[in-house]
Amino acid sequence: MNLLKKLFKLGRDIDYDHAIDCYNKNLYRESIELFGKVLQKKSPASGLYRNLAHVYIGQAHRNLGIMLFAMGNFQTALQHLQESLRFNPDYLEVYHLIGICQNNIGDFSGAVATFNSILKLDPVNLPIKLKLGVSLHNLKMWDKAVATYTAILTQQPRYADVHFRLGLALLGQGKPDEAIQAFQKALLINPQYIEARIKLGITQAYCGRFDDALQTFTAIIEKFPDYADVYYYLGIVHAGRGALPQAIAVFKKALSINPSYKDARIKLGILYCHSAAYDQALDQFQKASQIDPTDENLATLLETITTILATPRFSEDEISAALNQCFCGDKPIAQAIQEFNRHIKIMPDFSDILSLMQHFPDDDASLCSMLVPLLTDYLTQYPNYPDLHNALGTLFMKLKKYADAETAFRTAFGLNPSYMNAQINLLEALRLQGKSAEALEQGSALLTQHPNRLYPDVCCTIAELQLSAGKDEEAQKCISMALRINPQYCYAHYLQGKLYEQQNNTSKARQSYRQCLACKPTPEIAQEVERRLTHLFDT
């Protein structure tokens, strides 16, 4: 007796029907409560509904956890993700998000334990290793963090984010010169990596390399003229070089972009003091105090300087002494370096979420629709983050909006021309739109730029395009590449069979098709291979 007949015989369960309705409308909180009521029923007749509710309540907790995670509500997301595992411990992908939540709420030891548990099952998972490095970093276990990042780079030397994280950990070890080299390597891989360039400039200034820092910050401003933080640090560099007029000018520029930039007002006030422009200095300190009335040091400074200026005869030394007393000598660069290694959060990684959602059935694609506006909002705040554009494209792919996906992937690839994953996704979006020539062009570029880093599925996608274009020799190279990486990759054997069949090499075609079947392909591929084998034997 099939499931529908059983349900018909049992009769309807109103709570279950209501719960399913809420679940399908993405009302996960309500569905969790209603599925909970179904689970509490003890009658034999409700057994099947209890089993179904057990499955769906786990999925509802998981989906709600994902939504909360994407919104940055890590504490509550963690509770729902952990609850989803109570109902279904096989949601292994959920552990990834749990580790990120633990890191972001400050449970660094818990995050390390979670990431290590994933790595026991999947030792070569580089994104997890990177997140493990971040949690070790937050525990100030610098040696282990550096060792983790270095191990990743031996496998993937062109991983810009890892070079950047390595630079931060090296700063934690007190090795700023080595940190500079790490930031520079990140920028060689991805010249658009603004955060790495800012950290590079600050570290150069920290090491007294003011000319290098000036060049670094100037390069950022040329491309992104509205970054108030960059003008702020550029002002500190000018001041360090003794160029007070230039420093005053760029601090003013920072304040024109962000009038509430308290630290910029304080630095500008300090420079006015050193230039004997005391009225202007007092004005800046007063405005800074209005921005943050709780700053007791600043309030004390205002009172002290006001008293000094009211004295008929005062010296610059008195003003300097007041500044030193309130700001401990004013060492903003050293303070900035220390800030680098405070709690580093792992920002909501939509690529992680989407990787997890690849395992969802198609009827759960509605969750993707809910995430699109959320991710779009993130992009208004962080328009230059290629990972976010790539994640948006992946959402559109799940929703079968391939043209929108293509636009997102092109943007991600434009921001970081070394972003292999975005380029692979762009290839697939073009292929699904029937843009074979453009897809083949992307495939050729991938083979040129990343000849030893492509996975078998990508090699086969390119080979299939080449076969359709009549480029048999190039297709053979890609198929051979896929089989070198994984000799049991069934789709590569299938394509090899097709190529031999096109070349009228019947014997080798049969051999390749049999090898494909031996590798246990999906039912669809197996059916196609059986059809081709039958055709070959008939002819």
N, C-alpha and C positions, 0 to 999 in steps of 0.2 A: 504494500500500500504506500503510495507516494505521499509526500509532505502535505500537499494541498488536500488530499482526501482525509488525512488524519486531522488537519485543522477543521475541515468541514464537519467531521464527525464529532469533534470535541465541542464545537460551538465557538463563538467569538469571545475574546477577552477584551473588555472595554478599555482597561488600563493599558494593555499591550497595544491595541489599535491607536489609542491616543499617543502613547510613547513613540510609536513608529511614525506617526504623523508629525510630531515635534522633531524627531530626528531628521526626517526628510526635508523639513523646513530650516534645518541648521539651528534649531532651538535646543542646544545640547544640554543646558542646565535643566530645563523642564523635562527633557527625555530621560535624563539620569534619575530624576526623582520618580518618574512614573515606572521606569524599568525596575527601580528598587522596590516598588510596591508589588510588581509581578513576582519578583524573586522571593518575597516574603510569603507568598501563597503556598500552602502545604498540601492542597488536595491532589490526589493522583491525576485528576483530569487536567490540572494546570502544569503538569510536568514538562510537556513539549514547549509551552510558552515560557516556562522558566529557563529552559535551555537556550531558547532564542534570545531571551532578555539578557542572559549571561554574556552572550556574544556581543549584542548591540550596546550594552552599558559600557563594556570595555572600549568599544569603538567611539562611543560618545565622549568618554573621559579623554581618550587619545586626541580626538578632534578638537575638543574644547581646550585641552592643554596646548595644542599647536597654535590655536588662535591667540591664546593668552601669551604664549611665547613670542609670537610675531609682534604683539603689541608691547612687549617689554615688561609684562607683568610676570616676572620669573618665579616669584615665591608661590603664587597661586597656580601657575602653569606646572611647577614641579609637583605640587600635590596631585593634580589631575593625571599627569603623566605616570607618576608612581602608582596611582590607583588603577590606571589602565593595565598595568602589568599584573596587578592582583587578579584581574579577570582573565588576562591573556598574557602569560609570561613569554610567549613567542614573539611579541612585538620587539624584536631585538633592536630595530632601528630607533626606537624610542629612547634607549639608553644614551644615545648620542646627545639628544636634546636635554636629557636629565643632567648629564655632565656639564653642559653649558649653563643650565639654570643654577646648579650648585656653585659653579665658579662665580656667576654674576651676583649671587646673594652673599658671597663671602665665605662659603663652605669650600675652601680650596682643597683641603684634605679629602673631602668627599668626592670632589671633582676628579682629583688624581686617581682615587680608587676606581671610580666609574670608567674613566678613560683607559686605565690599565686593564680592567676587566674586558673591555671591547678589544683591546690589542691582543689579549690572549687568544681570542677567537679569530682575529684578523690582524696578524702582526705587521702587514705591509700597508695598513690604512694610514696614508700620510696626513690627511686632514685631521684625523684623531691625534696623531703624534704632535701636530702643530698645536692643537688645543691643550694637550697634555703639557707641552712646553710653557704655554701661557699660565696654566695653574701652578706649575712648579715655580715660574717667575713670581707669581703672586705670593707664594710661600717664601720668596727670597732664597730659594734653593738654586743659586746662580749657576753653580757647577753643573748640576743636573739639567737645568734649563739649556745651558750652552751645549752640553753633550747631546741633548735631544734635538736641538736645531741643527747641529753639525751633522748628526746621523741622517737627518732628512736631506740635507744638502749634498751628501755623498750620493744619494739616489736621484735627487732632482735639483741639480745645481742652478737651474734657472727659475727657482721658486722665489719671486721677489718678496713676498710676505715673510718668508722664513729668514731671508737676509735682514729684513727690517727688524723682526723680533729678536734675531741674534744680536743686532746692534744695541737694542734696549737692554738685553741681558748682560752684554759686555760693559755697558755703563754701570749696571748693578755691581759688577765685579770691580769697578774702578778702573776700567781700561778704555778711556775715551778715544785714544788714537785708533785702537782696533775697531771701536764702534763706528768711527768715521768711515773706515774701509767697508764695513758691512752695509752702512747706509748708501755708500757710493755704488756698491754692487747691486743693491736693490734698484737704484736709479738707472744703472746701465741696462737692466732687464726691462724696466718700465719707467721711461722718462717722465710719465705723467703722474707718478706716485708722489702726490703733493705732501702727504704726511711724512714720508721718508725725507723729502727735501727740506721740510721745515725742521725736522729733528737734526738733520745734517748741519744746517746753518747754526742752530743753537749750540750744538756740540763743538763746531768749529770756533764759535765765539767763546765758549767755555775754555777751550784750549789756547785762547789768545790769538787765534788765527783770524783776525778781524777782516783782513782783505778777502780771504776765502769766503768768510761768512757774508760779507757785503755782496760778493758776486752771486752767492747762492740765493740770498733773499731778493736781490734785484731780478734774477731770472724768474722767480715765482711771481713777482709783482707785474712783470711784463705780460704774463699770461693771465694772471688773476688779480686785477687791480683793486678788487673790493675786499681783500682779506685784511681785516683790521689787525689781527694777530701778527701778521707778517710785518706790517708797518711798525708795530710795537717793538718787535725784536730787531728790526732794522734800525730803529731809533737807539736801542741799547748798543748796537754795533757802532753806530756813528759816535755815540758818547764815549765808547771804549777807545775809539781812535782819536778822541779829542776834538771831533768836529761838532761842536755844540750847536751852531746854527742849523746844520743839516739835521741833527737829532731833533731839535725843536720842531722843524718843519714836518718831519715824518710822524712825530707824535701827534701833531695837529691833524695830519691826514687820517691817522687812526681814529681820532675823535670825531672827525667829520663823517666817517663811516659808521661809528658806533659812539654816540655821545655819552653813553652810560658805561664806558670802558674805564672803570675806576683806576686800575693800575696805570693806564696810560696817562690819566690826569695827574696821578701822584708823581710819575716820572717827569712829566712836563713841569710840574711845580718845582721839583728838585732842580731841574736844569735852569729854570728861571732864577732860583736862589743862587746857583753858581754864576749866573750872568748878572747878578745884582738887580734883577727886575722883581723886587720883593712884592709889590702890589699885585703883579700878575701871578706870582707864585701863590700868594695868599688866596687869590680868586680860584685857582685850580684846586687847592687843598679844600676850600669850602665846598666846591662843587662835588669833589670826591666824597666828602663827608655826607653830603646830601644823598648821594647814591647809596652809601652804606653807613647809616647813622649808628650802627652797632660797633663800628671799628673804634675801639678805645684808644689805640695807638695814634690814630689819625686825629681824634678829638684832642688828645694831649698835645700833639704837634701844633694844631691850630691855636690852642690856648698859649703855648710857649712862644710861638713865632709872633703872635699878636702882642704879647707882653714885651718881647725883645724890640719889635718895631716901634712900640710906644716910648721906648727909652730914647732920650735925645741923642746919646752917643752909643752906638752899638757896633760890634765888629762882625765881619763875615765868619770869624771863627765860632762866635756864639751860635750863628745860624747852622753851621756845619755840625757843631756838637749836638744841637737839637735834632737834626736829621739823623745823625748816627745813632742817637739814643732811641729814636722811634723806629728806625728801620734797620738797625743792626748793621750799619755800613752800607745798606742797600745793595744786595748781591742777587739781582733778579735772575741772572743766567744760572748760577749755582742752584737757586731755588727751582728754576725750571727743570734742570736735570733731575733733581730729586722728585719732582712731580711725575716725570716719565715713569718711574717705577712704583708709583702707588697702584692701588687696585686696578688692574687692567681687565675691563669687561670684554667678553666676547660678544660683539654686537650681533643682534638677531640675524643669523646667517640663513637667508632665504634659500640658498642652494642646498643647505642641510635639510630644511623643511621639505623642499621639493624632491630631494632624493628619497626621503621617507615616503612621500606621497606617491612615488612611482609604484609602490606596492599596493596602493589603494585600488579597489575595483572601480570601474568606470562610473558607477552610480554615485561615487563619492567625489566626483569632479566638481560638484557645487562648492566644495571648500575652496577650490582654486578661485572661483568667482569672488568669494568673500575676501581673498587675500590680495586681489589685483588693486583695489583702491588703497589698501593699506600700504602696499609696496610703492605705489605711485606717490603716496604722501611722503614716504621715506626719500624718494628720488627728488622731490622738491627741496629737501634739506641737504641731500648729498648727491648732487647731479653728476659729480665726477667719479663716482664709485662704480667701476666696471662690473663688479660682482652683483650689484643690485640690478643693473640693466640685464645682465645675463639671467638672473633669477626671474625677472619679469618676463623675459622671452620664454623661459621654461614653463612658466604659468600659462602663457598663451599657447604653447605647444600642447599642453595637457587639455586646454579648452578647444584645440583644433583651429585656433586663430593664427594661421601660419604667416600671413602677411604682417600682422602686428609683431609676431615673434621675430621675423626677419629684421624689422626695424630695430627692435631691442638688441638683438645680437650684433647687428652692424654698429650700433652705438657703443656697446661694450668693447668690441674689437677695435673700434676707432680710438677709444680711450687708452687701450693697452694692446698694441699690435702683437705682443708676445702671448696674448691670452688664448692658449690653444683650445681650451674648453669652449669658449665663445665661438671660435672659428669652426669647431666641429659642429656645434649646434646650428650655426648659420648654414653650414653645408646641408644639414638634415632639413632645415626649414625650406631652403631653396628646392631640394629634391622633392619634398612633399607638395610643393606648388607647381611641380612640373617644369621648373626652370633648370633644365638639365645642363645647359651650357654654362650658366653661372655656377651651378653646383660643382661641375667638373673643374672649373677654374679654381674654386676654393679647395677642392681636393688636391689639385696639382700643387697649390701653394703650401698645403699642409705637408705633403710629401717632401717638398723642398726644405721647409723650415724645421720640420720635426721628424726626420727620417727614422729615428730610432725610438720614438716615444709614442707611436700610434698603437692603439689596441686593435685586436683582430676585427672587431665589428666595424671600426672606422675604415680599416683597410678593405674590408668587403664592400662597404658602401661605395667607396671610390672605385673599386674593381667593377662593380655592377654598372656604374655610370660609364666607365670606359668600355665595357662590353657593348652597351647600348649605342655608344658612339663609334663602334667598329675599331676601337683601339686595342686589339687583342694582345699585342706584345706588352703594353703598359698594364693591362688587366692581369696578365700572367705574373708580372712582378709583384703586384699588390696581393694576389692570392697566395703566392709563395711566401710573402712577408707574413701574412696572417697565419699560415701553417707553421712557419718557423717559431712564431710566438706561442702558438697553441696548436699542436698537431691534432688535437681532438676537436677542433672547432668545426662543427658540422656544416655551418653555412659556407665556409671556405671550400669544403669538399663538394658541396652542391654547386657552387659557382665554377669550380674546376671541371666538374662534369659537364656543365653547360658549355664551357669553353671548348672542351674536347668534342662535344656534340656538334657545335658550330663548325669545327674543323674537320668534321666527318671521321673522327677517330673514335669509332664505336666501342672498341675494346677498352680503351682507357676511360671513356665516358662511363661505361658500366662499372668499371673498377672504382671510380671516384664516387659514383652514386651509392655503391654498396658501402664504401667507407663512411659516407654521410649517414646512412642508416645505422651503422655500427656505433656511431657516436650519439645515438638516441636524440634525434632532432625533435622539434615540436610537432604535434600532429599535422599541422598545416604543411610544414616542409616535408614531412614523411610522406604525406599523401601526394604531393607534387613529384617527389622523387620516384615513388612507386609508379605513377603515371608515365613518367619519362622512361623508366626501365621497361615497362610494358611496351611502350612505343618502339623502343630500340630493338626489343626481341621480335616484335611483329614485323619490323622492316628487315 
